[in-house]
Amino acid sequence: MINNSQKRRTPRIIVIAIVVVLTILLSSIFKSNVKNFFYLTSSSLQKSFWQIGGNTSDFLYSFLRVKDLKNDNEQLILDNQKLLLQVSALEDLEKENQTLREALEINLQKDFEMVFSQIISKDISEDFILIDKGSEDNILKDMPVINQEMVLFGKISEVYGSFSRVALITNENCVFDAKTIGKEIYGIVKGKGNSNLYFDLISREVELKEKDVLVTTALGGKFPQNLLIGEVEKVIKEDTKPFQSADIKPFFDLEKTDNLFIITNF
């Protein structure tokens, strides 16, 4: 027989069982809701983090790419500079070869012993230039300097180890004998400075005209004969003076000249 205590225990067990079942169900439902809530709230954060990570990755990639492009650009600039230097060197070499070819065409090397040189500095206001040959190349003071067309530029005025200073014929201290081609009119060429030149001490009895061409003579021994000097630009003849003179336009052109020859023996 079931006693009273057993009767009282049965409803308790049923209640406990119901509570346990409800707890499990609620826990399952609650757990699902908790997960759902967590995913909903965290999804936006995860997306933000993912986007930040992606953007950071894109930024790092872009930064590295820009850096690579910068390095590539700097390398291209260096390569371009090297090519420009090579082109410049080739142009200089072509100018040298052209100068030598022109000198050979008029047999300069047959007429004179010469040393090829390049202009490294020009001081037109003082009528001086610097060339890249000096005592190391057996260059001496007073040696004549010409171009490949036998145009007289001047003479060596100062000699250093690896370069020399050339006084142009337009320098105020430059004086030498000259004559015109054809009519053999003799006189003295003098530098006036600032690229100017004049022909002086010419007999009044001779007819000197504009465009008459002047060349050097062997008189005085300063220069070889028949080097080109310039042409008469203006004849000056005054009754009060015993001689006539003329302004001379020099043939040399420093703006178009890079290479010259030093005559070492004539």
C-alpha positions as CSV (number, residue, x, y, z in Angstrom):
1,M,0.0,0.0,0.0
2,I,1.1,3.5,-0.7
3,N,1.6,5.5,2.4
4,N,1.0,9.2,2.8
5,S,4.7,10.2,2.5
6,Q,4.9,8.5,-0.9
7,K,1.8,10.3,-2.0
8,R,3.3,13.7,-1.1
9,R,6.6,12.9,-2.9
10,T,5.0,12.1,-6.3
11,P,3.7,15.6,-7.2
12,R,7.1,17.0,-6.2
13,I,8.9,14.7,-8.7
14,I,6.4,15.6,-11.4
15,V,7.0,19.3,-10.7
16,I,10.8,18.9,-10.7
17,A,10.6,16.9,-13.9
18,I,8.5,19.6,-15.5
19,V,10.9,22.3,-14.3
20,V,13.9,20.4,-15.7
21,V,12.2,20.0,-19.1
22,L,11.2,23.6,-19.2
23,T,14.7,24.7,-18.2
24,I,16.2,22.6,-20.9
25,L,13.8,24.0,-23.5
26,L,14.3,27.6,-22.3
27,S,18.0,27.1,-22.2
28,S,18.0,25.8,-25.7
29,I,15.8,28.7,-26.9
30,F,17.7,31.2,-24.9
31,K,21.1,29.8,-26.1
32,S,19.8,30.2,-29.7
33,N,18.6,33.7,-29.0
34,V,21.9,34.6,-27.3
35,K,23.8,33.3,-30.3
36,N,21.6,35.1,-32.7
37,F,22.0,38.3,-30.7
38,F,25.7,37.9,-30.6
39,Y,26.0,37.3,-34.3
40,L,23.7,40.3,-35.0
41,T,25.7,42.6,-32.8
42,S,29.1,41.3,-33.7
43,S,28.5,41.0,-37.5
44,S,28.8,44.7,-38.0
45,L,32.0,44.8,-35.9
46,Q,33.4,41.8,-37.8
47,K,32.5,43.5,-41.1
48,S,34.2,46.7,-40.0
49,F,37.3,44.8,-38.9
50,W,37.3,42.9,-42.1
51,Q,36.9,46.1,-44.1
52,I,39.7,47.8,-42.0
53,G,41.9,44.8,-42.6
54,G,41.1,44.8,-46.3
55,N,41.6,48.6,-46.5
56,T,44.9,48.2,-44.5
57,S,45.9,45.5,-46.9
58,D,45.0,47.6,-49.9
59,F,46.8,50.6,-48.3
60,L,49.9,48.6,-47.7
61,Y,49.8,47.2,-51.2
62,S,49.3,50.7,-52.7
63,F,52.1,52.1,-50.5
64,L,54.4,49.3,-51.6
65,R,53.3,49.7,-55.2
66,V,53.9,53.5,-55.1
67,K,57.3,52.9,-53.5
68,D,58.1,50.5,-56.3
69,L,56.9,53.0,-58.9
70,K,59.0,55.7,-57.3
71,N,62.1,53.4,-57.3
72,D,61.3,52.5,-61.0
73,N,60.9,56.2,-61.8
74,E,64.2,57.1,-60.1
75,Q,65.9,54.3,-62.0
76,L,64.4,55.6,-65.3
77,I,65.7,59.1,-64.6
78,L,69.2,57.7,-63.9
79,D,69.1,55.6,-67.1
80,N,67.9,58.6,-69.0
81,Q,70.8,60.7,-67.6
82,K,73.3,58.0,-68.6
83,L,71.8,58.0,-72.1
84,L,72.0,61.8,-72.3
85,L,75.7,61.6,-71.2
86,Q,76.4,59.0,-73.8
87,V,74.6,61.0,-76.5
88,S,76.6,64.1,-75.5
89,A,79.9,62.1,-75.6
90,L,79.0,60.8,-79.0
91,E,78.2,64.3,-80.2
92,D,81.5,65.5,-78.9
93,L,83.3,62.6,-80.6
94,E,81.5,63.4,-83.9
95,K,82.5,67.0,-83.6
96,E,86.1,66.0,-83.0
97,N,86.0,63.6,-86.0
98,Q,84.5,66.3,-88.2
99,T,87.2,68.7,-87.2
100,L,90.0,66.2,-87.9
101,R,88.4,65.3,-91.3
102,E,88.3,69.0,-92.3
103,A,91.9,69.4,-91.2
104,L,93.0,66.5,-93.2
105,E,91.1,67.8,-96.3
106,I,93.3,70.9,-96.4
107,N,96.5,69.0,-95.4
108,L,97.1,70.8,-92.2
109,Q,99.1,68.0,-90.8
110,K,101.3,68.1,-93.8
111,D,102.0,71.8,-93.3
112,F,102.4,71.8,-89.5
113,E,103.1,69.7,-86.5
114,M,100.0,70.1,-84.4
115,V,98.3,69.0,-81.1
116,F,94.5,68.7,-81.0
117,S,92.8,70.5,-78.2
118,Q,89.4,71.4,-76.8
119,I,88.1,74.7,-75.4
120,I,87.2,74.4,-71.7
121,S,86.5,78.0,-70.9
122,K,85.9,81.3,-72.8
123,D,86.4,84.8,-71.5
124,I,85.3,86.9,-74.4
125,S,85.3,90.2,-72.5
126,E,89.0,89.7,-71.8
127,D,89.8,88.1,-75.2
128,F,91.1,84.9,-73.6
129,I,90.2,81.2,-73.8
130,L,91.4,78.1,-71.9
131,I,92.2,74.9,-73.7
132,D,92.8,71.4,-72.3
133,K,96.5,71.0,-73.3
134,G,99.5,72.1,-71.3
135,S,103.1,71.4,-70.4
136,E,102.3,67.7,-70.0
137,D,101.5,67.8,-73.7
138,N,104.8,69.7,-74.5
139,I,102.9,72.9,-75.1
140,L,105.0,76.1,-74.9
141,K,104.2,79.8,-74.7
142,D,103.7,81.7,-77.9
143,M,102.6,78.6,-79.9
144,P,99.9,79.6,-82.5
145,V,96.4,78.3,-82.1
146,I,94.2,77.8,-85.2
147,N,91.1,75.8,-86.2
148,Q,90.7,73.1,-88.9
149,E,90.1,75.8,-91.6
150,M,93.4,77.6,-90.9
151,V,91.7,80.5,-89.2
152,L,94.0,82.1,-86.6
153,F,92.6,82.4,-83.1
154,G,95.6,83.5,-81.2
155,K,98.7,82.2,-79.4
156,I,99.5,80.5,-76.1
157,S,100.1,83.1,-73.4
158,E,100.3,81.0,-70.2
159,V,101.1,77.3,-69.8
160,Y,100.0,75.0,-66.9
161,G,100.2,71.3,-66.4
162,S,97.1,70.1,-68.1
163,F,95.7,73.3,-69.7
164,S,96.8,76.6,-71.3
165,R,95.6,80.1,-71.7
166,V,95.2,81.5,-75.2
167,A,95.4,85.2,-75.9
168,L,93.1,85.8,-78.9
169,I,94.3,88.0,-81.8
170,T,91.7,90.6,-80.6
171,N,93.5,91.0,-77.3
172,E,94.9,94.5,-76.9
173,N,98.5,93.1,-76.4
174,C,98.4,91.2,-79.7
175,V,100.3,92.8,-82.6
176,F,101.6,91.0,-85.7
177,D,102.3,91.4,-89.4
178,A,99.6,90.8,-92.1
179,K,98.8,91.3,-95.7
180,T,95.8,91.2,-98.0
181,I,95.3,88.3,-100.5
182,G,95.8,89.2,-104.1
183,K,97.0,92.8,-103.9
184,E,99.7,92.1,-101.3
185,I,99.0,95.1,-99.2
186,Y,101.1,94.9,-96.0
187,G,100.4,96.3,-92.6
188,I,100.2,95.6,-88.9
189,V,97.2,93.9,-87.3
190,K,96.4,95.0,-83.7
191,G,93.9,93.8,-81.2
192,K,91.4,96.4,-79.8
193,G,89.8,94.3,-77.2
194,N,86.2,93.0,-76.9
195,S,86.6,90.9,-80.1
196,N,87.6,93.9,-82.2
197,L,90.6,94.1,-84.6
198,Y,92.1,96.7,-86.9
199,F,94.7,96.9,-89.7
200,D,97.2,99.7,-89.3
201,L,100.3,101.4,-90.8
202,I,99.1,100.9,-94.4
203,S,100.6,103.0,-97.1
204,R,98.3,105.7,-98.4
205,E,99.3,104.9,-102.0
206,V,97.6,101.5,-102.1
207,E,93.9,100.9,-102.6
208,L,92.4,99.0,-99.7
209,K,88.8,98.0,-100.0
210,E,86.1,96.5,-97.9
211,K,85.9,92.7,-98.0
212,D,89.6,92.4,-98.7
213,V,90.8,89.3,-96.9
214,L,93.8,89.4,-94.5
215,V,96.3,86.6,-93.9
216,T,99.5,86.3,-91.8
217,T,103.0,86.8,-93.1
218,A,106.3,85.2,-92.1
219,L,107.6,88.6,-91.0
220,G,108.4,88.8,-87.3
221,G,108.3,85.0,-87.0
222,K,105.2,85.1,-84.7
223,F,102.9,83.0,-86.9
224,P,103.2,80.8,-90.0
225,Q,102.3,82.6,-93.2
226,N,98.9,82.5,-94.9
227,L,96.8,81.8,-91.8
228,L,93.3,83.4,-92.2
229,I,92.7,86.5,-90.0
230,G,89.6,88.3,-91.2
231,E,88.2,90.8,-93.7
232,V,88.2,94.5,-94.1
233,E,85.0,96.0,-92.7
234,K,85.7,99.7,-92.9
235,V,88.6,101.7,-94.5
236,I,89.8,104.7,-92.5
237,K,91.8,107.3,-94.6
238,E,92.5,110.7,-93.1
239,D,94.4,113.6,-94.8
240,T,96.1,114.5,-91.5
241,K,97.7,111.0,-91.0
242,P,100.6,109.5,-93.0
243,F,99.0,106.0,-93.1
244,Q,95.5,104.6,-93.6
245,S,93.9,102.0,-91.4
246,A,90.9,99.7,-91.4
247,D,88.6,97.9,-89.0
248,I,88.8,94.2,-89.4
249,K,86.1,91.6,-88.8
250,P,87.8,88.4,-87.5
251,F,87.0,85.1,-89.1
252,F,87.0,83.2,-85.9
253,D,83.7,82.4,-84.1
254,L,84.0,81.3,-80.5
255,E,80.3,80.5,-80.2
256,K,80.5,77.8,-82.9
257,T,84.0,76.5,-82.0
258,D,84.8,73.7,-79.5
259,N,88.0,72.2,-81.0
260,L,91.3,73.8,-81.9
261,F,94.8,72.9,-83.0
262,I,98.0,74.1,-81.4
263,I,100.9,74.5,-83.9
264,T,103.9,73.1,-82.2
265,N,106.4,73.5,-85.1
266,F,106.4,75.5,-88.3
